[in-house]
Amino acid sequence: MLNSEIIKQQIDFLSFDQYGTIVDIQTGLVEFVTPFLIQKGWQGDPHRFVTWWRRVHFENSMIDSLCDTGHTLYRVISGGAVSYVMDRAGIEFTAIEVETLVSAIERLRPFPEVPAALKRLAENHKMAILSNGDRDMLEAAQAHIRFPFDATISVQEAGYYKPHHRTYEVASDILNTAPERILHIANHVFDCIGAKAAGLKTAFINRHDRSFGQTRHQPDIMVKNISELVDLLT
């Protein structure tokens, strides 16, 4: 890992993953689906339901990028994933109910330390969102994050989901900043690996104290939360 003083000298832009890094997607979706599942009479664990939903969504988004036959919207993939999980769980549902569940993603709250940490980082850095979410979903989420990022970039611009290299290359072009001058910040190993492979520097937000794994694309920074990142970069 690089010395934080060296990193500060070498970066011009901070790019943040949104779902799971800025906003607490697991907790937020569990809170939202719990009354829905109770109403449906499902006796399972809502946390497990959301984990299943997110896992299927991730797999299908990777398949979409690998097939390379045109970008499928995040909203469509998420709808397909939650429908699949309800089918497997034996839950009857309508298309409107699927849309309602997916729309909860637009209203997720930031992790507790995030608002203050972002304000401190903005004193010395330009900052952007780089997310797998659709453009309209990211725009809707701004009212709940309540922080004026310098740019909000959806992978729709590239036509591929992270960690495809084109997502980071297109972000670099949009930010008018060389890849090696961008520090990409994410709670997901796959996102950090993709960004590092594309030439960006990376910070892994290791909220759950998990191993990053054996890969040649190790992060330049590893911290428990964004407040710790602030302490290194300011």
N, C-alpha and C positions, 0 to 999 in steps of 0.2 A: 504494500500500500504506500501511496505517496505521502510525503509530509504535507500537512495542511497548509503550511506557509507557501510551499511550492504550488499547490493547487490554486490558492487564492491569486497567485501571480499569473496563472495560466488560463483562467476561465473568464469569459465575458458574459455568459448567460447560464442561468440555472433553469433546467426543464424538469417538470414534475409530472409523474404519473398521477392520475386523479383517483381512480377507484382502488381503495386499499392503502393509499399513501397519503392523500390529502383528506379524503372522506372515508369514514368507517363503514364500508359496504356490508361486512358480515353482520355487525350489530344492528345496523339500520334495517337491513332486510329481514332479519329475525324478528325485530320488533313489529315490522309491518305485516309479515305473513302469519304471525302467531294467532291473532284473532280470526283471520281468514280460515286457517286450518281448524281452529276450534269450531267455527261455524259449520265447517264441512264434516265435522265429526271424526276427523283423522286423529288417531291416538299417538302418532309418532313424535319424534323430537324435532321442533322447528329449526334448531341449529343444524341438524343433520340434513333437513330438507333444503336449506339454503346452500349448504356445502355441496350437496348433490347438484343443485341447480347451477351453481357457479362452475363446478367441474365439467358438467356437460357443455355449458356455454363455452368454456375455454377450449375444450376439444373440438367443438364445431367451428369455432373461429379459426383455429389452426388448420383444420381441414379446408376451410374456405380459402385461406391464403395459399395453401399448397396446391389446391386444384387450379388456381389462377384462371378462373373463368369469369371474373368480374366480382367486385366487392359487394358482399351482402351486408346490409346495415346491422349495426350492433343491436338495435331494437328488434329486428327480425330474428336474429340468432338467439337473443335472450328469450323472446317469446317461444321459439321452438324448444329451447332448453327447459323452460319451466313447464311447458305443455308435456314434454316427455316425462319429466319427473312426476307430474300429477297422474299421468297414465300409469306409470310403474307403481305409484302408491295407491292406485284404485280410487282416485278422487275425480268426481264428475265436475266439469267446469265449462265455462262459456268463453268465447273469444273476447268478450268485454272484460271478463275476470282476468284473463291473461294480460290484456293491455293494462289493466289497473295495477297488477303486480309489477310489471316491467316499469311502469311510470314511477314507481317508488324510487328507482335508481336516480331519478332527477332531483330528488328531495333529500338526499343523504346529508347528514351533518358532518362537519370536519372532526377529526380527532381533537381531544381537549386542548392539546398544546399547540395545535396548528395555527390558529389565528394570530396569536402573539408572536410565534416564531416567524411567520411569513412577514409580518410588519418589520421585525428586526432585520431580516435578510434583505428586504426591499430598500433598506437604507444605503446598501452598498452594491446591490446586484440587480441586473435585469432578470425578470422571471417570466416563465411561460408554463402553460399546461401542455403536455403531449399525451393524449389519451386515446384509447380504443373506442371511446364513446362517439356517437354521431354528433354532428355539428349542433343540431337543435337541442340535443340532450345536454351538451356541455353549456350551451347558452342558458338553458333553464336552470342549471345547477348553480350558476353564478349568484343567484338571489339567495341561496342557502350557504354558499361558501363566503360570500361578502368580502372578497378581496380582489382588487383591480390588477390582475396579471397583465403584463405587457403584451402578451399574445396567448391565444387559446387555439391549439392546433388539434384537429381531429385526424385520425388515420384515414378518414375519407379522402383527404388531400392526396395521399399516396396510393390508395386503393388496396392496401394490405394491412393486416393486423400486426401489431407488435408481437413477436420480436423480428419480423421481416426487416431486412436492412433498408428497404426503401422508405419505411416510416421515419427513420432517423435521418436519412439523407434529405428527404423532402423537408423535414423540420429544420435542418441546417440551412437549407435554401431559403425558407420562409423567414427565418430569424436573421438571415444574412450574416451568419457566423460560421466559421470553420468548425467542423465536428470536434476537433481536439480542444476547441475553446468553449465547449458546452459541457457542463456537469449535469448528467441526467440522474434524477433522484427517484428511487422506486422501492416499494416494499416487496416486489416480486423478483425472484432470482432470474426468471426467464427474461424479464425486461432489462435488468442490468446486463445480462450476458449479451442480449441483442444490441444494446446501445454500445457496449464496449467493443463488440465485434465490428460495429460500424464506425469506430474511431472516436466515440465520445468518451469522456471520463464519466465515472459512475459512483454514486453513493447508494449503498444498500441500507434501507431502513429496516433493521432486524427487530421488529416489535415483539416477535415470539421466540427470540433466542434460538434460532434454527441454524444449522450448518448451511453454509453457502454451497458446499459441494466441491468436488475436485474438477476444476475446469481451468483452462488457460486464460479465461476471461474474468479474472478476479476483480472485485470492485476496488476502486481507489480509496474509498472511505466506507467504513461500516459502523453504524451507530444504532442505538435503540429507538430513537425517535427524532423528530425534526428539531426539537430544542437542543439536543446534543449536536446536531449538525450546525446550528447557529453558533454554538460555542467554538466550533472549529473554524468557521468561516468569517468570524467577526473579531 
